[in-house]
Amino acid sequence: MSLRCFLRPIILQFDRSLPQLAHRAEFATALNEHKPDGKKRKKGIWPWSKEPEEEKIKILKPGECKPEESFLDPKCKVAIIVDAGKSLGLSAAHSLLHHGAKNVIMAGDNPSVGTRAAQQLCDTHGKDRAQFAMCALNTVCKFEAVFESVLCRQKHIHILFNNFDENSAVSPSCAGHNGDDANWSNTRRVIEAGMKFMGKHNGGAGGIIINTTRIIGFMGWPEEPIPVYTSKEPVVETTQDLAEMFPFEKTGVRIITLLEASRPFEEIGLPDFPPPETKREKGKRMYTSGASALESKIGRAIVHLMAKAMNGSVWLIESASPLQLPRLIHFPKKGEKVDGRIYDRVRCPPAFESFCASAKNSKCSPDTRTDCPGKTNK
């Protein structure tokens, strides 16, 4: 007991002389700073040993996100998925959370389906990583309320994914809101709201808006492609017009269109007038296994678009193709036409080395003939 009382003042004085550091690496750094400058420790015991270079301890903080302007990664991002009760939106949410998204908001008009989808995402990827928000696309103010509620909990919104498979009727604007949006399409309502809350010119962090819808094919393919939709929503035309109105250099937001097709790419072109033999099969669905295949590909497609897609570009994902990544669809500028050879793919050579090629480059001279043992030339 007497020894402890004797050492206690010495220990307290030593603790006051050093800062309060919890990390072992920081404690070692503090000890090096308290050493006198005149004495320099050498690497070895011999006089000719070189002095070690100054070592700097770098402490990495977990969860530290590094934003990049030219490349968008799902990691640490906040996403809103509209019409998320559908299987396609749910697959997109699973992919974003799997690649490290911070939070996903499932926005839709069906509370029971949306809440069940959000709970499924939380059970799979972690607690409180997904929430449901009541959303209506037919009015701007109701849709903007989703952004406002998200920004109350999150600092920024980076990703907006919209599924326009089903056509919803347009209703009058909310009370107290101007009626300029009465004749707007749902695509324009979504993009305008996204720019208001995500654009850098409005204090947002920038990001990406992906509008997806199903098509039957393209008329005028491939010189002047015109998409034929399964719904009445002009997604491609509206997205391209608003991409010119909101340049990426000003807003920091890229507006992308992702089209879904059940038919293979070789049959994506549609005739202006179908031949008579096809009219007898009216109402017959030729490709019935497209939905599940699209759901399995939508995740990789979104990550690919976030990394590679340019503002205003249009991409196509095919359910009847083994290709996992979407294809870029080329649209001509005014007075131009697209050359169909742009879609020709050059097959890659095999990744393995041929035995014949390696034997040819051996040490033997190509002029030297080697006979097989046990055989004679006739």
PAKE-146620 format. One line per field, with one value per residue (C-alpha): residue number from 1; residue in one letter; chain; x, y, z. Coordinates in Angstrom, 3 decimals. Example, Ala and Ser with C-alpha at 12.3 -4.5 7.8 and 13.67 -1.06 7.14 Angstrom:
// residues 2
nr: (1	2)
rest: (a	s)
kette: (A	A)
xx: (12.300	13.670)
yy: (-4.500	-1.060)
zz: (7.800	7.140)
// end
This chain:
// residues 378
nr: (1	2	3	4	5	6	7	8	9	10	11	12	13	14	15	16	17	18	19	20	21	22	23	24	25	26	27	28	29	30	31	32	33	34	35	36	37	38	39	40	41	42	43	44	45	46	47	48	49	50	51	52	53	54	55	56	57	58	59	60	61	62	63	64	65	66	67	68	69	70	71	72	73	74	75	76	77	78	79	80	81	82	83	84	85	86	87	88	89	90	91	92	93	94	95	96	97	98	99	100	101	102	103	104	105	106	107	108	109	110	111	112	113	114	115	116	117	118	119	120	121	122	123	124	125	126	127	128	129	130	131	132	133	134	135	136	137	138	139	140	141	142	143	144	145	146	147	148	149	150	151	152	153	154	155	156	157	158	159	160	161	162	163	164	165	166	167	168	169	170	171	172	173	174	175	176	177	178	179	180	181	182	183	184	185	186	187	188	189	190	191	192	193	194	195	196	197	198	199	200	201	202	203	204	205	206	207	208	209	210	211	212	213	214	215	216	217	218	219	220	221	222	223	224	225	226	227	228	229	230	231	232	233	234	235	236	237	238	239	240	241	242	243	244	245	246	247	248	249	250	251	252	253	254	255	256	257	258	259	260	261	262	263	264	265	266	267	268	269	270	271	272	273	274	275	276	277	278	279	280	281	282	283	284	285	286	287	288	289	290	291	292	293	294	295	296	297	298	299	300	301	302	303	304	305	306	307	308	309	310	311	312	313	314	315	316	317	318	319	320	321	322	323	324	325	326	327	328	329	330	331	332	333	334	335	336	337	338	339	340	341	342	343	344	345	346	347	348	349	350	351	352	353	354	355	356	357	358	359	360	361	362	363	364	365	366	367	368	369	370	371	372	373	374	375	376	377	378)
rest: (m	s	l	r	c	f	l	r	p	i	i	l	q	f	d	r	s	l	p	q	l	a	h	r	a	e	f	a	t	a	l	n	e	h	k	p	d	g	k	k	r	k	k	g	i	w	p	w	s	k	e	p	e	e	e	k	i	k	i	l	k	p	g	e	c	k	p	e	e	s	f	l	d	p	k	c	k	v	a	i	i	v	d	a	g	k	s	l	g	l	s	a	a	h	s	l	l	h	h	g	a	k	n	v	i	m	a	g	d	n	p	s	v	g	t	r	a	a	q	q	l	c	d	t	h	g	k	d	r	a	q	f	a	m	c	a	l	n	t	v	c	k	f	e	a	v	f	e	s	v	l	c	r	q	k	h	i	h	i	l	f	n	n	f	d	e	n	s	a	v	s	p	s	c	a	g	h	n	g	d	d	a	n	w	s	n	t	r	r	v	i	e	a	g	m	k	f	m	g	k	h	n	g	g	a	g	g	i	i	i	n	t	t	r	i	i	g	f	m	g	w	p	e	e	p	i	p	v	y	t	s	k	e	p	v	v	e	t	t	q	d	l	a	e	m	f	p	f	e	k	t	g	v	r	i	i	t	l	l	e	a	s	r	p	f	e	e	i	g	l	p	d	f	p	p	p	e	t	k	r	e	k	g	k	r	m	y	t	s	g	a	s	a	l	e	s	k	i	g	r	a	i	v	h	l	m	a	k	a	m	n	g	s	v	w	l	i	e	s	a	s	p	l	q	l	p	r	l	i	h	f	p	k	k	g	e	k	v	d	g	r	i	y	d	r	v	r	c	p	p	a	f	e	s	f	c	a	s	a	k	n	s	k	c	s	p	d	t	r	t	d	c	p	g	k	t	n	k)
kette: (A	A	A	A	A	A	A	A	A	A	A	A	A	A	A	A	A	A	A	A	A	A	A	A	A	A	A	A	A	A	A	A	A	A	A	A	A	A	A	A	A	A	A	A	A	A	A	A	A	A	A	A	A	A	A	A	A	A	A	A	A	A	A	A	A	A	A	A	A	A	A	A	A	A	A	A	A	A	A	A	A	A	A	A	A	A	A	A	A	A	A	A	A	A	A	A	A	A	A	A	A	A	A	A	A	A	A	A	A	A	A	A	A	A	A	A	A	A	A	A	A	A	A	A	A	A	A	A	A	A	A	A	A	A	A	A	A	A	A	A	A	A	A	A	A	A	A	A	A	A	A	A	A	A	A	A	A	A	A	A	A	A	A	A	A	A	A	A	A	A	A	A	A	A	A	A	A	A	A	A	A	A	A	A	A	A	A	A	A	A	A	A	A	A	A	A	A	A	A	A	A	A	A	A	A	A	A	A	A	A	A	A	A	A	A	A	A	A	A	A	A	A	A	A	A	A	A	A	A	A	A	A	A	A	A	A	A	A	A	A	A	A	A	A	A	A	A	A	A	A	A	A	A	A	A	A	A	A	A	A	A	A	A	A	A	A	A	A	A	A	A	A	A	A	A	A	A	A	A	A	A	A	A	A	A	A	A	A	A	A	A	A	A	A	A	A	A	A	A	A	A	A	A	A	A	A	A	A	A	A	A	A	A	A	A	A	A	A	A	A	A	A	A	A	A	A	A	A	A	A	A	A	A	A	A	A	A	A	A	A	A	A	A	A	A	A	A	A	A	A	A	A	A	A	A	A	A	A	A	A	A	A	A	A	A	A	A	A	A	A	A	A	A	A	A	A	A	A)
xx: (0.000	2.828	4.507	1.266	0.910	4.501	4.152	0.747	1.992	4.660	2.113	-0.267	2.513	3.485	-0.138	-0.425	2.713	1.239	-2.046	-4.953	-4.702	-6.757	-5.247	-1.958	-0.647	-1.352	0.374	3.497	3.444	3.211	6.208	8.306	7.339	8.536	12.034	14.815	15.771	19.487	19.400	18.520	17.967	19.733	18.475	21.278	24.027	26.885	28.145	27.578	23.925	21.618	19.034	15.482	13.142	10.477	7.547	4.078	1.252	-1.946	-5.148	-8.073	-11.506	-14.209	-17.112	-15.160	-16.548	-14.577	-16.839	-15.661	-17.083	-16.472	-17.324	-20.366	-20.168	-23.196	-21.103	-22.353	-25.058	-28.749	-31.251	-34.963	-36.683	-40.078	-42.717	-40.548	-43.265	-42.726	-40.185	-37.931	-37.591	-36.981	-34.163	-32.633	-32.772	-31.109	-28.270	-27.652	-27.560	-25.340	-22.828	-22.714	-25.522	-26.139	-29.931	-32.708	-36.177	-38.913	-41.473	-44.851	-48.612	-49.233	-48.332	-48.701	-46.485	-43.924	-43.621	-43.179	-40.457	-38.604	-38.739	-37.356	-34.431	-33.700	-33.756	-31.278	-28.903	-29.199	-31.507	-32.799	-31.116	-34.462	-37.697	-41.042	-42.427	-45.915	-45.602	-47.902	-46.516	-49.646	-48.814	-45.496	-46.057	-46.859	-43.740	-41.575	-42.804	-40.835	-37.584	-38.292	-38.939	-35.734	-33.624	-34.850	-32.876	-30.162	-27.776	-28.103	-29.888	-27.656	-29.681	-33.224	-34.542	-37.969	-39.954	-42.552	-43.942	-47.452	-49.148	-50.784	-53.374	-52.512	-54.584	-54.714	-51.975	-52.107	-53.702	-51.341	-49.150	-48.977	-50.643	-47.689	-47.274	-50.835	-49.812	-46.470	-45.719	-44.724	-41.182	-40.857	-42.390	-39.797	-36.840	-37.918	-38.270	-34.956	-33.148	-34.700	-33.366	-30.296	-28.812	-25.651	-27.095	-29.778	-27.436	-27.544	-24.663	-25.394	-25.970	-27.890	-31.532	-32.370	-35.732	-36.683	-39.579	-40.415	-40.456	-41.582	-38.793	-37.640	-39.147	-36.729	-33.969	-31.047	-30.753	-33.469	-34.691	-38.119	-39.040	-42.420	-43.472	-45.728	-47.210	-48.031	-45.058	-42.547	-39.510	-36.742	-37.936	-38.564	-35.263	-33.233	-34.942	-34.449	-30.828	-30.154	-32.106	-30.141	-26.477	-24.319	-21.663	-24.213	-26.300	-23.912	-26.815	-26.877	-30.265	-30.227	-32.832	-32.764	-35.064	-36.183	-36.957	-38.178	-37.028	-33.361	-31.253	-31.195	-34.988	-35.243	-36.076	-39.794	-41.284	-43.348	-46.211	-46.267	-46.574	-50.001	-48.998	-48.240	-51.705	-53.255	-51.148	-52.367	-52.419	-50.016	-47.053	-43.903	-41.480	-42.981	-39.856	-38.563	-39.596	-37.463	-34.447	-34.680	-34.876	-31.651	-29.829	-31.144	-28.684	-25.513	-27.085	-27.628	-24.077	-22.735	-24.790	-23.655	-20.052	-20.147	-23.325	-23.220	-25.927	-28.911	-27.765	-30.172	-29.357	-31.079	-31.179	-32.361	-33.992	-33.487	-29.723	-26.914	-25.346	-25.515	-24.594	-26.855	-26.154	-25.771	-28.399	-27.241	-29.637	-28.748	-28.411	-30.477	-29.817	-27.803	-28.383	-26.857	-24.713	-25.874	-22.300	-21.762	-23.478	-21.185	-19.171	-15.605	-15.177	-12.333	-9.609	-9.534	-7.882	-5.854	-2.623	-2.754	-0.354	0.479	1.421	3.733	5.361	6.051	8.004	10.144	13.931	13.816	14.487	11.442	13.627	14.608	12.422	11.933	10.751	8.576	10.296	9.276	8.135	9.933	9.272	8.076)
yy: (0.000	2.388	1.722	2.536	5.813	6.638	5.977	7.609	11.266	10.230	8.471	11.428	13.833	11.602	11.488	15.287	15.666	13.717	14.347	12.028	9.599	6.451	5.057	3.156	4.678	8.210	7.401	6.286	9.475	11.588	9.823	10.566	14.242	14.504	13.237	15.853	16.974	16.574	12.782	10.942	7.236	5.155	2.055	-0.305	-0.528	0.166	3.708	3.479	2.519	4.909	6.943	5.756	8.012	9.796	7.431	8.896	6.943	7.189	6.490	5.420	6.247	3.642	4.784	7.630	8.359	9.992	11.667	11.673	13.904	11.786	8.405	7.609	4.675	3.397	3.312	5.701	7.110	7.752	6.525	6.992	4.258	5.242	2.550	0.323	-2.172	-3.811	-6.595	-4.533	-1.717	-4.210	-5.810	-2.369	-1.663	-4.990	-4.214	-0.707	-1.881	-4.811	-2.389	-0.236	2.316	4.065	4.231	3.383	4.924	2.834	5.332	4.101	4.426	1.033	1.161	-2.567	-3.617	-0.858	-1.508	-5.222	-4.512	-2.158	-4.732	-7.399	-5.121	-4.403	-8.099	-8.809	-5.836	-4.394	-2.509	0.934	0.798	0.979	2.871	3.279	6.670	7.332	8.802	9.941	10.818	12.555	15.821	17.577	18.714	15.196	13.872	16.681	15.828	12.572	14.493	16.884	14.047	12.275	15.436	15.799	12.641	12.583	15.298	14.683	12.519	11.028	8.433	8.578	5.433	5.575	2.688	3.856	0.449	1.340	4.485	6.591	9.220	12.884	14.871	18.615	20.210	20.558	23.542	26.471	25.145	26.761	24.910	24.931	21.180	20.266	19.032	17.557	13.879	11.803	11.644	15.414	15.660	13.240	14.927	18.437	17.365	15.533	18.588	20.786	18.711	17.014	19.670	21.444	24.749	24.332	23.288	19.540	17.104	16.031	12.446	10.446	10.048	6.750	6.447	2.955	1.620	-1.308	-1.147	-3.482	-2.378	0.465	1.691	3.110	0.925	1.591	4.804	6.795	4.731	5.556	3.577	1.843	1.787	-0.637	2.361	5.930	7.532	9.219	8.503	8.739	11.960	13.744	12.625	13.768	17.182	17.804	16.621	19.534	21.892	20.787	20.347	18.195	20.910	23.131	20.685	17.805	15.419	12.937	11.975	8.460	6.269	2.487	0.603	-2.981	-5.286	-8.879	-9.626	-10.210	-7.410	-8.964	-8.549	-5.145	-3.408	-3.181	-2.717	0.365	-1.906	-5.510	-8.222	-9.870	-13.184	-11.492	-9.945	-13.373	-13.772	-10.540	-10.763	-13.697	-13.032	-14.448	-13.734	-14.651	-15.229	-11.681	-10.359	-12.636	-12.233	-8.442	-8.513	-10.496	-8.015	-4.707	-4.577	-4.777	-2.439	0.319	0.078	0.151	3.239	5.057	4.525	4.904	6.569	10.110	12.701	12.128	8.697	5.819	2.207	-1.099	-4.211	-7.458	-10.362	-12.778	-12.239	-13.708	-10.246	-8.921	-5.284	-2.851	-1.685	1.954	2.997	5.638	8.390	10.658	14.395	16.691	16.000	12.837	9.090	6.253	3.698	0.216	-1.083	0.771	-2.139	-4.760	-6.425	-7.670	-10.984	-11.160	-13.806	-16.732	-16.006	-19.238	-19.853	-22.378	-25.338	-25.050	-21.405	-22.141	-25.095	-22.945	-20.450	-23.147	-23.423	-25.786	-24.281	-24.264	-25.825	-28.820	-31.867	-34.201	-37.744	-39.528	-42.483	-45.883	-44.578	-44.442	-42.152	-43.907)
zz: (0.000	0.765	-2.632	-4.500	-2.623	-3.454	-7.235	-7.679	-7.954	-10.466	-12.703	-12.594	-13.547	-16.496	-17.718	-17.690	-19.791	-22.753	-24.609	-24.049	-26.980	-27.354	-30.536	-30.329	-33.571	-32.331	-29.030	-30.897	-32.962	-29.822	-28.283	-31.387	-31.214	-27.587	-28.453	-28.619	-32.110	-31.483	-31.214	-34.411	-34.198	-36.861	-38.578	-37.438	-34.852	-37.294	-37.905	-41.661	-41.242	-43.117	-41.321	-41.965	-43.892	-41.915	-41.500	-41.492	-39.905	-41.976	-40.096	-42.300	-40.946	-41.644	-43.797	-45.353	-48.842	-51.621	-54.222	-57.830	-60.531	-63.613	-62.064	-59.933	-57.557	-55.579	-52.401	-49.696	-52.015	-51.292	-53.893	-54.555	-56.558	-57.956	-58.452	-56.312	-55.429	-58.819	-59.144	-61.432	-58.895	-56.111	-58.108	-58.654	-54.914	-54.086	-56.495	-55.153	-51.536	-52.485	-54.036	-50.906	-51.197	-47.900	-48.078	-50.553	-50.436	-52.037	-53.375	-54.615	-54.342	-52.682	-48.958	-48.308	-51.232	-50.639	-46.904	-47.533	-50.105	-47.746	-44.947	-47.271	-48.176	-44.505	-43.648	-46.445	-46.329	-42.829	-40.521	-41.585	-45.000	-46.829	-46.158	-47.894	-48.939	-50.269	-53.748	-56.578	-59.983	-61.223	-59.419	-58.936	-55.351	-54.118	-55.769	-54.386	-50.891	-51.142	-51.760	-48.892	-46.444	-47.499	-47.163	-43.584	-42.735	-45.414	-46.553	-50.313	-52.878	-55.573	-57.528	-58.914	-60.630	-62.294	-63.739	-66.263	-67.191	-66.110	-67.324	-64.589	-65.359	-65.071	-62.578	-61.848	-59.770	-56.010	-54.356	-54.083	-56.893	-60.309	-63.148	-65.525	-65.113	-66.081	-69.537	-68.520	-68.963	-65.960	-67.314	-67.252	-63.769	-62.419	-64.137	-63.102	-59.474	-59.574	-60.936	-58.273	-55.378	-56.908	-59.208	-58.111	-59.340	-56.650	-53.840	-54.483	-54.836	-58.416	-59.438	-62.015	-63.095	-64.824	-66.588	-67.691	-69.762	-72.021	-75.799	-78.560	-80.891	-83.151	-86.392	-88.947	-87.553	-87.495	-89.559	-87.746	-84.773	-83.350	-80.198	-80.041	-76.373	-74.565	-72.710	-73.730	-71.961	-74.368	-72.220	-74.840	-76.484	-73.170	-71.666	-74.671	-74.759	-71.036	-71.207	-73.570	-71.310	-68.214	-69.272	-67.033	-66.706	-64.954	-62.942	-62.264	-62.981	-65.860	-67.330	-68.804	-70.526	-70.068	-72.447	-71.894	-74.809	-74.801	-78.347	-79.259	-80.666	-84.141	-84.307	-82.625	-85.904	-86.750	-90.233	-90.959	-92.031	-90.755	-93.424	-93.879	-92.297	-88.974	-88.719	-88.136	-84.991	-83.479	-79.697	-79.594	-77.351	-78.885	-76.037	-72.663	-70.556	-70.622	-67.198	-65.015	-67.307	-67.153	-63.361	-63.173	-65.448	-64.136	-61.231	-63.333	-65.884	-63.311	-61.971	-65.541	-66.427	-63.295	-64.325	-68.123	-69.430	-70.778	-70.241	-72.549	-73.750	-74.436	-73.563	-74.276	-72.125	-73.750	-71.978	-74.884	-75.032	-72.912	-72.836	-69.274	-69.883	-71.762	-75.321	-76.289	-78.856	-81.317	-82.390	-85.314	-85.064	-87.233	-90.915	-90.227	-90.270	-88.276	-90.090	-89.098	-89.061	-85.788	-84.014	-85.543	-82.821	-83.272	-81.538	-79.068	-79.601	-77.176	-73.860	-73.833	-75.738	-78.557	-78.334	-82.019	-81.635	-78.712	-80.541	-83.572	-81.471	-79.830	-80.041	-83.023	-86.401	-88.736	-91.490	-89.357	-89.890	-86.968	-87.634	-85.133	-83.394	-84.668	-88.063	-91.361	-94.268	-97.355)
// end
